[in-house]
Amino acid sequence: MDLIEATAETARQLVAAGKGILAADESSPTIKKRFDSIDVESTEENRRDYRQLLFTTEGIEEFISGVILFDETIRQKTDDGTPLPELLVRRGIIPGIKVDQGKIDLTFFPGEKITEGLDRLGERLEEYRSLGARFTKWRAVITIIGDTIPSPVCIEANAAALARFAALSQKAGLTPIVEPEVLMDGKHTIERCEEVTLAALDAVFSRLREHRVVLEGTLLKPNMVLPGKECPRQSGPEDVAAATLRTFRPVVPAAVGGIVFLSGGQSPEEATANLDALNRAAPQPWELSFSFGRALQQPVLAAWRGKAENADTAQQALYRRARLNSLARRGEYSPDMEKDS
Ligand code: 13P
């Protein structure tokens, strides 16, 4: 199998029926924020303990096809000295790696962001491959403020970076997860989110084509089309699913290896209900799966609180959320299931 075929094969495995991705690739500042919320100090040892807890949860391989790791995590080991990526592989879970180096201000465009990390990315990818990674992730951040932000320059610059990242990943035999995230911060309407998401996806797929990226070996990690968190008019799952699919149909090619949604600050229950509604809509040309960070981990962190004696309850919380999202991925979830313990 050549390297490009390998990227398509990995993409297929990542969106296998009933399975999705656990995003556990919080950067050091982000994991600190999550730990602060449960009064746990963000030390390297605590971060390792927490990730080890996630990855040793019995049975999650039924629902989790892959895990996205952070640079520090891909180098860490379990208590018995097994590298964390090797632990995942033994359990039939594919290790992936966040390769972007975070967002910075976009010069001359106040309020807008661009993602860093392209310099010497080719060399870093070779190292990540040798450490066990089979797929990669790059997150671009698009903010909505009023009618003028995002600017076309921000959308284009981020799409170009995503395409460079995707091409380099495929050259290294790694499946790129292309993540143009339109943030749900703010009071914008769902219609405004639809308009911006359409523009962002259109730019991304144009640039991917120009850069000769093979779509079958690429996964898209988009936001769902949602109203801003502070918008007075919120939307239910059917409306979110309809708006999201209406937005994707004209611009997301059927050839793409799959769609793995981010949760982006929705509650775990909302994210699952919306994913379920998306999968209940008539058959689509793409697999509609998940690559959730917060929507999978929030209840785990709340149960764990940094205490070894809470590990079992925390792992049960992860197993439960992963199972519910697996059902949602098949369109078989019901909010009533949230009542079962
Ligand atoms: P959330 O699901 O918490 O948005 O995280 C997904 C992710 O990987 C963001 O880059």
Boltz pocket constraint, residues with backbone or C-beta under 6 A from the ligand:
constraints:
  - pocket:
      binder: B
      contacts: [[A, 23], [A, 25], [A, 139], [A, 179], [A, 261], [A, 262], [A, 263], [A, 264], [A, 265], [A, 291], [A, 292], [A, 293], [A, 294], [A, 295]]
      max_distance: 6.0
